[in-house]
Amino acid sequence: MARRIVFAVLALAAVGWPFLVENRYLTHIAVLVTISMTLALSLNMMLRIGQLSVVHAAFMGLGAYTSALLSMRLGLPFLLAFPAAGLLVAAIAAALGPVFLRVKGVYFVLLTFALGEGIVLIFQEWVSLFGGNNGIYGIPKASLLGFAMSTPRAYYLFGLCLAGIAFLVAVRIFRSALGAVLDSLNENEDLSQSLGVNARSYRVCVFTVSGFFAGLGGSVYAHYTSFLSPEAFSFWTLVDLLVINVVGGIASPIGPVVGAILLVPLPELLRDAKQYQMLTYGLLLMTFVIFLPSGIVGGIRDLRRRRRT
């Protein structure tokens, strides 16, 4: 009961603070936090099944460019372009998953890295469609049912809803029978397969769902920034999402949420020392891997277990 009350209070605070604090810049940072939450949660789904998907930054880019081009070239409203972005990425993940997920570990990492670099290269070289390195300007702002999301506050609330849905889906997956099967595959895949479990099908399902949310996150990013360039979906974007998961904790969907809240504002705090941003990220990653490998959320849970015993 106490946990539900705390969760309700935190949810009300997350929704209500932009109406109490009239600071456009802080709200802008909060929008980036919510987008990063969705993307980090999508990557977390893959990490939970023991696979590091390096293509997720490119999946974000596919969703972003799809939504932007559907709105600009075909005149589709955001209400159609937004889900279309997620569905396209999900379809690609579902088509490639059976091939890519034949392998695990470093081989899967290399395959997804090659795919991600190939997608970004298409963004750069297909200038007539994607604008090349100059990018795409003038992406229309999103609107829902006639309500134009023209302020950071509107995008924050929409991004918060999307992150909340991604969080609930992740919780639902890994607390359901599907999650029990996925856990059994991680613990003893040979035994699970001997009982008739199709390991690849279950992993493709997670890959598809995670790709769907990566595409949706990219769509929100495109319409919020009104500008896209291939640089935004590079390998370093994936590194940011991975660090968010490691710092927050991979073993629980709460981890990426906590990690995004702590790390997304970090570049703003280090604005005067921009050359040290990557160094700071590296030191954080090393610190948590060595001293707190389960992340902040996992560390808190471990501390509670020790107190109980």
C-alpha positions in Angstrom: 0.0 0.0 0.0 2.8 2.4 0.9 4.5 1.7 -2.4 1.4 2.6 -4.3 1.0 5.8 -2.4 4.6 6.8 -3.1 4.2 5.9 -6.8 1.0 8.0 -7.0 2.7 11.0 -5.4 5.6 10.8 -7.8 3.3 10.5 -10.8 1.4 13.6 -9.7 4.6 15.5 -9.2 5.9 14.4 -12.6 2.7 15.6 -14.3 2.2 18.8 -12.2 5.6 20.4 -11.8 5.7 22.1 -15.3 2.5 24.0 -14.3 4.0 25.2 -11.1 7.5 26.0 -12.4 7.4 28.4 -15.3 10.8 27.7 -16.7 11.0 26.9 -20.4 14.6 25.8 -20.3 14.0 23.3 -17.5 11.0 22.0 -19.4 13.1 21.5 -22.5 15.5 19.4 -20.5 12.6 17.4 -19.1 11.4 16.7 -22.7 14.8 15.3 -23.6 14.6 13.2 -20.4 11.3 11.6 -21.3 12.4 10.8 -24.9 15.6 9.2 -23.5 13.5 7.2 -21.0 11.5 5.7 -23.9 14.6 4.9 -25.9 16.5 3.6 -22.9 13.6 1.3 -22.0 13.5 0.0 -25.5 17.2 -0.9 -25.2 16.6 -2.3 -21.7 14.2 -4.9 -23.2 17.0 -6.3 -25.3 19.5 -6.2 -22.4 17.1 -8.1 -20.3 17.3 -11.0 -22.7 21.1 -10.9 -22.8 21.5 -9.1 -26.1 23.1 -5.7 -26.7 21.4 -4.2 -29.8 23.7 -1.6 -31.2 21.2 -0.7 -33.9 18.7 1.0 -31.6 20.1 4.5 -32.3 19.5 3.9 -36.0 16.0 2.5 -35.2 15.4 5.8 -33.5 16.5 7.6 -36.6 14.3 5.5 -38.9 11.3 6.4 -36.7 12.3 10.1 -36.7 12.8 10.3 -40.5 9.7 8.3 -41.3 7.5 10.5 -39.2 9.1 13.7 -40.5 8.8 12.6 -44.2 5.3 11.4 -43.9 4.3 14.7 -42.4 6.3 16.9 -44.8 6.1 15.0 -48.1 2.7 13.3 -47.8 1.0 15.8 -45.5 -0.1 13.1 -43.0 -1.2 14.3 -39.6 1.0 13.4 -36.6 -1.8 11.1 -35.4 -1.0 8.8 -38.4 2.8 9.5 -38.8 3.5 8.8 -35.2 2.3 5.2 -35.1 3.5 4.6 -38.6 7.1 5.4 -37.5 6.9 2.8 -34.7 5.2 0.2 -36.9 7.8 0.5 -39.7 10.7 0.0 -37.3 8.8 -2.9 -35.7 8.3 -4.5 -39.1 12.0 -4.2 -39.9 12.9 -5.7 -36.5 10.5 -8.5 -37.0 11.9 -9.3 -40.5 15.5 -9.2 -39.5 15.1 -10.7 -36.0 14.9 -14.3 -37.1 18.2 -13.9 -39.0 20.1 -11.7 -36.5 19.0 -13.6 -33.4 20.4 -16.9 -34.7 23.6 -15.7 -33.0 24.3 -14.3 -29.6 26.9 -12.2 -27.8 29.6 -10.4 -29.7 28.3 -11.7 -33.0 24.9 -10.2 -32.5 26.6 -6.9 -31.4 28.6 -6.9 -34.6 25.6 -7.6 -36.8 23.5 -4.9 -35.3 26.5 -2.5 -35.4 26.8 -3.1 -39.2 23.1 -2.6 -39.7 23.1 0.6 -37.7 26.0 2.0 -39.6 24.4 1.1 -42.9 21.2 2.9 -42.0 23.1 6.0 -40.9 25.1 5.9 -44.1 21.8 5.8 -46.1 20.7 8.9 -44.2 24.0 10.6 -45.2 24.1 9.6 -48.9 20.5 9.7 -50.0 20.5 13.5 -50.0 17.3 13.9 -52.1 15.2 12.1 -49.5 17.0 12.5 -46.1 18.9 15.7 -46.7 22.4 14.2 -46.2 24.6 15.6 -43.5 22.7 18.9 -43.8 19.6 17.2 -42.5 15.9 18.1 -42.8 14.6 21.5 -41.6 11.1 22.7 -40.9 9.5 19.5 -39.6 6.0 20.5 -38.5 5.1 20.5 -34.9 2.9 17.6 -33.7 -0.8 18.0 -33.1 -3.4 15.7 -31.6 -7.1 16.1 -32.4 -6.6 19.7 -33.4 -4.5 20.6 -30.4 -1.1 21.8 -31.6 1.9 20.8 -29.4 3.7 24.1 -29.8 5.3 24.4 -26.3 7.9 22.2 -24.4 5.3 21.6 -21.8 3.0 19.9 -24.2 5.8 17.7 -25.5 6.9 16.9 -22.0 3.4 15.6 -21.1 3.2 13.6 -24.3 6.7 12.2 -23.9 5.9 11.4 -20.2 2.9 9.4 -21.3 4.9 7.6 -24.0 7.6 6.7 -21.4 5.0 5.5 -19.0 3.5 3.2 -21.6 6.9 1.9 -22.5 7.6 1.3 -18.8 4.3 -0.6 -18.3 4.8 -2.7 -21.4 8.3 -3.6 -20.1 7.0 -4.5 -16.7 4.1 -6.5 -18.2 6.5 -8.5 -20.5 9.0 -9.5 -17.8 6.4 -10.2 -15.1 4.2 -12.4 -17.3 4.5 -15.9 -18.5 6.5 -14.5 -21.4 9.0 -13.0 -19.0 9.3 -16.4 -17.1 10.2 -18.1 -20.4 12.7 -15.4 -21.2 14.3 -15.8 -17.8 14.5 -19.5 -18.3 16.2 -19.0 -21.7 18.9 -16.8 -20.0 19.4 -19.3 -17.2 19.4 -22.6 -19.2 18.5 -22.2 -22.9 19.2 -25.9 -23.8 16.9 -27.1 -21.0 14.1 -24.7 -22.1 14.4 -25.8 -25.7 14.2 -29.4 -24.7 10.8 -28.6 -23.2 9.6 -27.3 -26.5 10.3 -23.6 -26.1 11.2 -21.8 -29.4 13.9 -19.5 -28.1 14.3 -17.5 -31.2 10.6 -16.7 -31.5 10.5 -15.2 -28.0 13.6 -13.1 -28.6 12.2 -11.9 -31.9 9.1 -10.8 -30.1 11.1 -8.7 -27.7 13.3 -7.3 -30.5 10.1 -6.2 -32.4 8.5 -4.5 -29.4 11.8 -2.7 -28.5 12.1 -1.5 -32.1 8.6 -0.3 -32.0 9.2 2.0 -29.0 12.6 3.2 -30.5 10.7 4.3 -33.6 8.1 6.1 -31.5 10.7 7.9 -29.5 12.4 9.0 -32.7 9.1 10.4 -34.0 8.6 12.5 -30.9 12.2 13.7 -31.2 11.7 14.7 -34.8 8.6 16.8 -34.3 10.0 18.4 -31.1 13.3 19.5 -32.5 11.9 20.3 -36.0 15.4 19.3 -37.4 17.0 16.0 -38.1 20.6 15.1 -39.1 22.4 11.7 -39.2 24.7 12.8 -36.4 21.9 12.5 -33.9 21.6 8.8 -34.5 25.3 7.8 -34.4 27.0 5.2 -32.3 27.5 7.6 -29.5 23.7 8.0 -29.1 23.7 4.3 -28.4 26.5 4.7 -25.9 24.4 7.3 -24.0 21.5 4.9 -23.8 23.7 2.1 -22.6 25.3 4.3 -19.9 21.8 5.3 -18.8 20.9 1.6 -18.4 24.2 0.7 -16.6 24.0 3.6 -14.1 20.3 3.2 -13.4 20.3 -0.6 -13.4 19.6 -3.1 -16.2 17.7 -5.7 -14.2 14.6 -3.5 -13.7 12.6 -1.1 -16.0 13.0 1.5 -13.2 16.7 1.5 -13.9 16.5 3.3 -17.3 14.1 5.8 -15.8 16.4 6.7 -12.9 19.4 6.7 -15.3 17.7 9.1 -17.7 16.7 11.5 -14.9 20.3 11.6 -13.6 22.3 11.6 -16.8 20.4 13.5 -19.5 20.8 16.8 -17.7 24.6 16.1 -17.3 25.7 17.7 -20.6 24.0 20.9 -19.5 25.8 20.9 -16.2 29.1 20.3 -18.1 28.4 22.9 -20.8 31.4 25.0 -19.8 33.6 21.9 -19.9 32.2 20.2 -23.0 35.5 18.6 -23.9 35.2 16.6 -20.6 31.7 15.2 -21.3 32.8 11.9 -22.8 35.5 11.6 -20.1 32.9 12.0 -17.4 30.7 9.4 -19.1 33.6 7.0 -19.3 34.5 7.5 -15.6 30.9 7.0 -14.6 30.6 3.8 -16.6 33.8 2.4 -15.2 32.8 3.3 -11.6 29.4 1.6 -11.8 30.7 -1.5 -13.6 33.4 -2.0 -11.0 31.8 -0.9 -7.8 28.0 -1.0 -8.5 27.5 -3.5 -11.4 23.7 -3.8 -10.7 23.3 0.0 -11.0 21.5 2.4 -8.6 18.2 0.5 -8.5 19.9 -2.9 -8.2 22.2 -1.5 -5.4 19.2 -0.3 -3.4 17.5 -3.6 -3.7 20.7 -5.4 -2.7 21.0 -3.2 0.4 17.4 -3.9 1.4 18.0 -7.6 1.1 21.0 -7.4 3.3 19.1 -5.5 6.0 16.3 -8.1 5.9 18.9 -10.8 6.5 
